[in-house]
Amino acid sequence: MQKSILILGACGQIGTELTLALREKYGNDQVVASDIREGSKNLMDSGPFELLDATNYDAMEDVIMYYEIEEVYLMAAMLSATAEKFPMRAWNLNMNSLFNVLNLAKEGKINKVFWPSSIAVFGPNTPLENTPQSTIMEPSTVYGISKQSGERWCSYYFRKYGVDVRSVRYPGLISWKTLPGGGTTDYAVEIYHKAVSGASYTSFLKADTKLPMMFMDDAIRATVDIMEIESDKLTVRSSYNLAAMSFTPAEITASIQAYIPEFKVDFKPDFRQDIADSWPNSIDDSQATVDWGWQPQFDLERTTEEMLRNLGK
Ligand SMILES: NC(=O)c1ccc[n+]([C@@H]2O[C@H](COP(=O)([O-])OP(=O)(O)OC[C@H]3O[C@@H](n4cnc5c(N)ncnc54)[C@H](O)[C@@H]3O)[C@@H](O)[C@H]2O)c1
């Protein structure tokens, strides 16, 4: 199976693992990684890399033409916590990069697009438990507003111009290869790093704040699967709900203490608590299961086992 792929924002938490997974699947030279900065040695050594700003339409077009790119994965964005500090920069990056990719697809220069949304599209008025695919969406963060708008534009470009754009609403992602990039669920990665280094951890969310989460391997599999499925199987062209597990800072602490009993955590909520309070506790992802066979494989216990083993304990 030969196809040429471009990943924008390839050096981030998801982009790094996605690039490596797609290179393994389609061949190293078929997958061009790009970002505004260089990535890990693993990523840089395994295939082509271009310094590329996803807000620059002409530069993106040049790279697409040069490598005869067919599919683009847009992973560049400003995440929830950072976006609250730089609202206009977040809006410009998150929206302009998406318009660039959608317009290149509309003009027939690429034929398939992956763009991730987030549970941040939901807001304080959304049903908190088992949040449905279609429901009240009144996001209260800059990041959530940009993701919700992005979803509407994806759906519009599909309906109006036939652009084959595919999307999932990732929950908080937990991984050990690359550090997270300024989100509200970053605590669930930092906590493992502290635990294996023998330090204690101060959580920026309260002990009982429950959020939907997912181990990176599940997220990568979902991304590859939704891009592989026949187009006519997809009934959602905004973005699919996606879930694996939900837990609180107290619960992740307990799961680590099962391996490291002396590990200590205290709780000092900061501005990210308000963001977390506006997001669902758990997500109904049954539409993704029906349409393209989505099934998660990692629960909290298995995630903790993987994280501690790979981070060196
Ligand atoms: N990580 C999560 O938990 C999570 C959850 C939900 C949705 N998402 C979404 O998934 C996508 C990827 O997230 P991530 O966690 O890998 O983010 P990240 O912050 O780790 O990585 C983003 C990458 O984009 C790059 N970038 C920034 N500005 C750029 C520009 N102008 N041009 C090109 N690259 C640029 C950064 O250098 C970085 O390497 C984002 O759309 C994010 O909103 C992530």
The ligand as an ORCA input file, in Angstrom:
! r2SCAN-3c Opt
* xyz 0 1
  N      -2.617     15.772     23.676
  C      -3.890     15.743     24.012
  O      -4.233     15.296     25.115
  C      -4.941     16.198     23.022
  C      -6.291     16.032     23.372
  C      -7.265     16.465     22.489
  C      -6.914     16.999     21.245
  N      -5.586     17.146     20.938
  C      -5.270     17.752     19.634
  O      -4.336     16.955     18.912
  C      -3.460     17.787     18.143
  C      -2.019     17.499     18.511
  O      -1.847     17.723     19.896
  P      -0.487     17.457     20.679
  O      -0.854     17.064     22.055
  O       0.418     16.595     19.886
  O       0.079     18.952     20.735
  P       1.580     19.421     21.041
  O       1.492     20.799     21.610
  O       2.315     18.376     21.801
  O       2.201     19.490     19.572
  C       1.833     20.475     18.642
  C       2.996     20.659     17.686
  O       2.647     21.681     16.760
  C       3.793     22.456     16.521
  N       3.405     23.785     16.031
  C       3.037     24.883     16.735
  N       2.788     25.903     15.905
  C       3.002     25.443     14.644
  C       2.910     26.026     13.350
  N       2.548     27.305     13.183
  N       3.203     25.247     12.275
  C       3.577     23.953     12.425
  N       3.689     23.363     13.631
  C       3.402     24.094     14.718
  C       4.514     22.516     17.845
  O       5.899     22.846     17.653
  C       4.291     21.090     18.361
  O       5.357     20.235     17.999
  C      -3.913     19.230     18.424
  O      -4.849     19.637     17.455
  C      -4.620     19.112     19.751
  O      -5.566     20.126     19.911
  C      -4.605     16.766     21.800
*
